[in-house]
Amino acid sequence: MKRIVIDVLIWCALTALLVIGALNLGALESHSAVSLRYRTPVSGQAAWQVRSYAAGLNSADTFWPTFWHETKSDITSDFISAKAGCIYYSGNADLVWPAPYKCGSAPGVTDGAGCAVSSALAWKLWGSFDILGKTIDVDGVTRTVRGVFEEDGLVALLSVRDEDKSHSFTAMELSGGPSSPSREDAVSFAIAAGLGAPDSVLLGTPASLARLLFALPLIIMACYGIVLFVGAMKNHPAALRGALFLALIGFAIVLPFLLDALPGRIIPTRWSDFSFWGSLAGQMGDELREYLSLEPRLKDVIYKTLVIKQVAIAFSAIICSITVCFRWHIFTLQSGQTHGLRPKTPAPPNRGVDFGS
């Protein structure tokens, strides 16, 4: 009975970890846009020229830019003032701050007087989330609240119209473009648009690694299941060959979907090119070091927190899956011994008793 309880608890823990990991992976995927960072701010005029350049390309593989920069400002409501992180953006708010909204939404691209605030900031200023239409003062400019998003920190999203050239930006998020954009694609676009090479290029490498880590517990259990199946069918070679044939057909059907789930840049054009894997490992290592050395912004802190959380969840799930396989292996050995399935040690030969003559 004790063994059953322990096994049930381990299975429940593994299931919970996989569910939590899937939800966390979904949140992590929403942060994995191509992000270019500049130490020297990009002027509003330069941002306008980049948009004009992108619009003129008129191609399905064209990037479309969203600009933003972060600062700290005093935000004042009717009676209370608070110091909050302010993110000025021009473009797609979901690329700048992908968060679920409790009510309302982020201001649109043509709304230069709207804003969205975090749930923590809404509660601090008004003690309520029902604040749509209320106004705040940010650096002497009045903004109207269009939405409240879920976030424990004090954050405000402030929209900037495309034609407003008075703001400068330090980051550019790229949407669209090739199906699996590379660093070279992003840098080439920035240079061709007149911005010059960025100081940092952030791709979705952490999200890709997190996706692989999420799959490892399932792969471990699948491999162990295959070993058990082959062992059980070893006395039936014809059935085993048929099962393996069906498994190969199923794998061939599923393989394209598995490859589509991975970024194209980590899939070699020729599988026989073994040098590809060494260069890929070095490239992904460089990208991870670039993430870790990045001067943190609010968005980056959330992204890194999600990555660390996913790593912890994945390793916990791996330990649970290995434990499940090990305990099942011990159970099958004990069960086989109990039912006499294990070969018995032969008894020593009977040499007889010499009673003498």
C-alpha positions in Angstrom: 0.0 0.0 0.0 2.8 2.4 0.9 4.5 1.7 -2.5 1.2 2.5 -4.3 0.8 5.8 -2.5 4.4 6.8 -3.3 4.0 5.9 -7.0 0.7 7.9 -7.2 2.4 10.9 -5.6 5.3 10.8 -8.0 2.9 10.5 -11.0 0.8 13.4 -9.7 4.0 15.5 -9.3 5.2 14.6 -12.8 1.8 15.5 -14.3 1.6 18.8 -12.4 5.2 19.7 -13.5 4.3 19.0 -17.1 1.2 21.1 -17.0 2.9 24.0 -15.2 5.8 23.7 -17.7 3.5 23.9 -20.6 1.8 27.0 -19.2 5.2 28.6 -18.5 6.4 27.7 -21.9 3.5 29.4 -23.5 4.3 32.6 -21.5 7.9 32.3 -22.6 7.0 31.9 -26.2 5.2 35.2 -26.2 8.5 37.0 -25.3 10.6 35.4 -28.1 10.4 38.1 -30.8 13.6 39.4 -32.5 14.8 42.3 -30.4 17.6 44.7 -31.4 19.1 47.0 -28.7 21.0 50.3 -29.2 23.1 52.1 -26.7 22.8 55.3 -28.7 19.1 56.2 -28.9 17.3 55.9 -32.2 15.6 59.3 -33.0 11.9 59.5 -33.9 12.9 60.6 -37.4 15.1 57.5 -37.8 12.3 55.3 -36.6 9.9 56.9 -39.2 12.5 56.2 -41.9 12.7 52.5 -40.9 8.9 52.2 -41.1 8.9 53.9 -44.5 11.7 51.5 -45.7 9.7 48.4 -44.4 6.5 49.6 -46.1 8.3 50.1 -49.4 9.6 46.6 -49.5 6.1 45.1 -50.0 7.2 41.5 -49.4 5.8 38.7 -47.3 9.2 38.2 -45.7 9.6 41.8 -44.6 10.2 42.7 -41.0 7.9 45.2 -39.4 9.5 47.3 -36.5 8.1 48.2 -33.1 10.2 50.8 -31.2 10.3 51.3 -27.4 12.4 52.6 -24.6 12.1 52.4 -20.8 12.4 55.1 -18.2 11.4 55.9 -14.6 8.8 58.6 -14.0 6.4 60.0 -11.4 2.8 59.1 -12.3 0.1 61.1 -10.6 -3.6 60.3 -10.4 -6.2 62.5 -8.8 -4.8 62.2 -5.3 -1.7 59.9 -5.3 1.7 59.9 -7.0 3.9 56.9 -7.5 7.3 56.2 -9.1 6.8 53.6 -11.9 8.6 52.1 -14.8 7.3 53.8 -18.0 7.7 52.1 -21.4 7.1 54.4 -24.3 6.3 52.3 -27.5 5.4 52.9 -31.1 3.9 49.9 -32.7 2.7 46.5 -31.4 2.2 46.6 -27.6 2.2 42.8 -27.4 5.8 42.7 -28.6 6.8 45.2 -26.0 4.9 43.8 -23.0 3.1 40.5 -23.7 0.8 40.2 -20.6 -2.8 39.2 -20.1 -5.2 42.1 -19.5 -7.7 42.2 -16.6 -9.7 44.7 -18.4 -9.4 46.9 -21.5 -6.4 46.6 -23.8 -3.2 48.4 -24.8 -3.6 51.6 -26.8 -3.6 51.2 -30.5 -1.0 52.5 -32.9 -2.9 55.7 -33.7 -3.7 56.4 -30.0 -1.1 58.9 -28.8 -3.0 59.9 -25.7 -3.7 56.5 -24.2 -1.9 54.2 -21.8 -2.2 50.9 -20.0 -1.1 50.3 -16.4 -0.2 47.3 -14.4 -2.6 45.8 -11.8 -0.2 46.8 -9.1 -0.1 50.4 -10.2 -3.8 50.6 -10.7 -4.3 49.3 -7.1 -1.8 51.7 -5.7 -3.2 54.8 -7.4 -7.0 54.0 -7.2 -7.4 50.9 -5.1 -9.4 49.3 -7.9 -9.0 47.8 -11.3 -12.2 49.4 -12.7 -10.3 52.5 -13.9 -10.8 52.6 -17.7 -11.2 56.2 -18.8 -9.5 57.7 -15.8 -6.5 59.9 -16.4 -2.9 60.1 -15.1 -0.2 62.7 -15.4 3.2 61.5 -16.7 6.0 64.0 -17.1 3.4 66.8 -17.5 1.4 65.0 -20.1 -2.2 63.7 -19.4 -2.9 60.1 -20.4 -6.1 58.2 -20.5 -6.1 54.6 -19.1 -7.2 52.2 -21.8 -6.4 48.9 -20.1 -5.1 47.2 -16.9 -2.7 44.2 -17.4 -1.6 41.7 -14.8 1.8 42.5 -13.3 3.0 42.8 -9.7 5.4 45.7 -10.4 4.5 49.3 -11.0 4.6 49.6 -14.8 2.8 51.9 -17.4 2.7 51.4 -21.2 2.6 54.8 -23.0 1.8 54.8 -26.7 3.5 57.0 -29.3 2.0 57.6 -32.7 4.0 56.7 -35.7 4.2 60.2 -36.9 5.3 61.6 -33.5 9.1 62.2 -34.0 9.7 63.8 -30.6 10.5 60.5 -28.9 13.7 58.5 -29.1 14.0 54.7 -28.6 16.7 52.3 -27.5 15.1 49.0 -28.6 13.4 47.7 -31.8 11.2 44.5 -31.9 10.9 42.9 -35.3 7.7 41.0 -36.2 7.1 39.1 -39.5 10.1 38.5 -41.6 11.4 35.0 -42.5 9.8 32.0 -40.8 12.9 31.5 -38.7 14.9 34.7 -38.7 18.6 34.6 -38.0 20.9 37.2 -36.6 22.1 38.0 -40.1 18.6 38.7 -41.2 17.9 41.1 -38.4 21.2 43.0 -38.8 20.9 43.2 -42.6 17.4 44.8 -42.2 18.7 47.3 -39.6 21.6 48.3 -41.8 19.6 48.5 -45.0 16.9 50.7 -43.1 19.7 53.2 -42.2 20.0 52.4 -38.4 23.3 50.7 -38.5 24.3 47.5 -36.8 22.7 47.1 -33.3 24.7 46.6 -30.2 22.8 43.5 -29.2 20.6 41.1 -31.1 18.3 38.9 -29.0 16.7 35.9 -30.7 14.4 33.2 -29.3 17.3 31.0 -28.2 16.2 30.6 -24.5 12.7 29.7 -25.6 14.0 27.1 -28.0 16.2 25.5 -25.3 13.2 25.6 -22.9 11.1 23.8 -25.5 13.7 21.0 -25.7 14.0 20.8 -21.9 10.2 20.4 -21.7 10.3 17.5 -24.1 13.1 15.6 -22.2 11.0 13.9 -19.5 8.6 12.7 -22.2 11.5 11.4 -24.3 12.9 9.5 -21.3 9.6 7.8 -20.5 9.0 7.0 -24.2 12.5 5.4 -24.5 11.9 3.3 -21.4 8.5 2.3 -22.7 10.1 1.1 -26.0 12.7 -0.9 -24.1 9.9 -2.6 -22.0 7.9 -3.3 -25.2 10.9 -4.8 -27.0 11.7 -7.0 -24.0 8.1 -8.2 -23.7 7.9 -9.1 -27.4 11.3 -10.7 -27.8 9.7 -14.2 -27.8 7.4 -13.1 -30.6 9.8 -11.9 -33.4 7.1 -11.6 -36.1 4.9 -9.4 -33.9 7.9 -7.3 -32.9 8.9 -6.7 -36.5 5.3 -5.6 -37.3 5.2 -3.3 -34.3 8.6 -1.7 -35.2 7.4 -1.2 -38.8 4.3 0.6 -37.6 6.3 2.7 -35.1 8.6 3.8 -38.0 5.7 4.8 -40.1 4.2 6.8 -37.2 7.5 8.5 -36.6 7.8 9.4 -40.3 4.3 11.0 -40.1 5.1 12.9 -36.9 8.6 14.0 -37.8 7.6 17.0 -40.0 5.4 18.4 -37.2 8.3 18.0 -34.7 10.6 19.8 -37.1 8.1 22.6 -37.6 8.0 23.1 -33.8 11.8 23.8 -33.8 13.4 27.0 -35.1 14.6 26.5 -38.7 18.1 27.9 -37.8 18.8 24.9 -35.5 17.9 22.3 -38.3 20.8 21.5 -40.7 20.3 21.8 -44.4 22.2 18.5 -44.7 22.1 16.0 -41.8 25.4 14.6 -42.9 27.1 17.9 -42.2 28.4 17.1 -38.7 30.3 20.4 -38.4 26.9 22.1 -38.2 26.3 20.9 -34.7 29.6 22.3 -33.4 29.0 25.7 -34.9 25.3 25.6 -33.7 26.4 24.9 -30.1 28.9 27.8 -30.2 26.3 30.1 -31.7 23.7 29.3 -29.1 26.2 29.6 -26.3 27.1 33.1 -27.6 23.5 34.1 -27.7 22.9 32.9 -24.1 25.9 34.8 -22.9 24.5 37.9 -24.7 21.2 37.5 -22.9 22.9 37.1 -19.5 25.2 40.1 -20.0 22.4 42.3 -21.2 21.6 45.5 -19.3 18.3 44.4 -17.8 15.0 46.1 -18.7 11.7 45.2 -17.0 10.8 43.0 -20.0 14.2 41.2 -19.8 13.8 40.6 -16.1 10.5 38.8 -16.7 11.9 36.9 -19.6 14.9 35.7 -17.6 12.6 34.8 -14.7 10.5 32.6 -17.0 13.6 30.9 -18.4 15.0 30.1 -15.0 11.6 28.9 -13.9 11.3 26.6 -16.9 14.8 25.2 -16.3 13.8 24.4 -12.7 10.5 22.8 -13.8 12.2 20.7 -16.5 14.9 19.3 -14.2 12.3 18.5 -11.6 10.2 16.7 -14.2 13.3 14.8 -15.5 14.1 13.6 -12.0 10.4 12.5 -11.6 10.5 10.6 -14.9 13.7 8.9 -14.1 12.3 7.9 -10.7 9.2 6.5 -12.3 11.2 4.4 -14.7 13.6 3.2 -11.9 10.7 2.2 -9.6 8.9 0.4 -12.3 12.1 -1.5 -13.2 12.6 -2.5 -9.5 8.9 -3.6 -9.4 9.2 -5.8 -12.5 12.4 -7.4 -11.1 10.7 -8.1 -7.8 7.5 -9.3 -9.5 9.5 -11.7 -11.7 11.4 -13.1 -8.7 8.1 -13.6 -6.8 6.4 -15.5 -9.6 9.4 -17.6 -10.3 10.2 -16.0 -13.5 13.9 -15.5 -12.7 16.1 -18.4 -13.3 16.9 -20.3 -10.1 20.5 -21.0 -9.0 21.2 -24.6 -9.7 21.7 -26.8 -6.7 25.2 -28.3 -6.1 25.6 -31.9 -7.3 24.8 -34.6 -4.9 28.1 -36.3 -4.3 26.6 -38.9 -2.0 27.8 -39.9 1.4 30.8 -42.2 1.9 30.1 -44.6 4.8 33.3 -46.5 4.3 33.6 -50.1 3.5 
